[in-house]
Amino acid sequence: MSDQSQAANLNGLDEPKSTDRTHIEVISEGLAYKGFFKIRTLRYRFRMFDGSLSGELTREVADRGNAVAVLPYDPQLDCVALIRQHLAGNIVADVPNRPLQVIAGMVETNELPKDVAVREAFEEAGLTLEENSLKTGPTFMPSPGGSSEVIHTFTALTDLAGAQDQGIFGLVEEHEDIRLEIVPALEAIRMLDEGEITAGPAVVLLSWFARHREKMLQDHQASITQQKVFDLVKKSWCRLTAQNPDDWAPEAPYVGQCAVTACLLYEQLGLPVVRGQAFLPDGTVESHYWNEGVDLTGRQYPQGTIFKPRHEGPQGERAYVYVRKNPNAEKRLKVLRAGFELLAG
């Protein structure tokens, strides 16, 4: 950020909208140092709680940009991925200089925080994270009295079974020497509570994780249950559950199964039934059923097919009742349900 834009940003607080902000009168701002990070000198006055302006203050502020920290978590193993590397600040503070910490890195120009999390996880720990696995944690400023740095944090659900525990990572050109350590979640929380983990981003992110771990485990278990239901429903498809038995084949078991599948998923998981239409690339329009957020039978249509809910008629529970009023559909649903229950034991 340029000196002018930084000053404009501060002066933009002339009209505070909450007690989080107060009027700032910038007298001058300069760049005192530029190296690995910048040090800015700021002369200013601020409006105090009694409405008067303060005396003139001079402050030095470290401007090193923003950063991202990410904590990969495997709910199946109930383990987290932490790293160990030397930190210059710890050397100056004369404390253990190779502490256990979370994966972290700086946000470069035009980078999004999630992109940084994915990049740093690979560079520092050899982990490939999917962007949709990232869950936003707290955003915080580690030392706002003397630094402008903002740190964005994430947890990432991932499979750590194949991770290289004790493996060495990092960019050679940056002289990084980083060791990955896979730690049981409860052990990491114990280390945090007993003061064995002291790096700021790790303290904040692990504290957030400790409060949300149970919910993450529950959500994971629910996703396993849901996937198991999907798999059993697919295995229960047969000629007798298809709308047109003569069109059914084991190579494409999903053909003709949409209505009864949507109804069974509603019964097993409570997923609302969507009554809609499939608009095929050749202009043909066919009736199609699926569940809110899930369509197990959409593969029966060619690529480029567009699915749209009907604007008129029953949806959700009413659509479930509507399907079951059809004697043929009710008969097929009973067969599908019986197959599912047999497989489920």
Buried (B, 14 or more C-beta within 10 A) or exposed (E): EEEEEBBEEBEEBEEEEEEEEEBBBBEEBEEEEEEEBBBBBBBBBBBEEEEEEEEEEEEEBBBBBBBBBBBBBBBBBBBBBBBBBBBEEBEEEEEEBBBBBBBBBBBEEEBEBBBBBBBBBBBBBBBEBEEEBBBEBEEBEBEEEEBBBBBBBBBBBBBBEEBEEEEEBBEEEEEBEBBBBBBEBEEBBBBBEEEEBBBBBBBBBBBBBBEBBEEBBEBBEEEEEBEEBBEBBBEBBBBBBBBEEEEBEEEEBBBBBBBBBBBBBBEBBEBBBBBBBBBBEEEEEEEBBBBBEBBBBBEBBEEEBEBEBBEEEBBBEEBBEBBBEEEEBEEBBBBBBEBBEEEEE
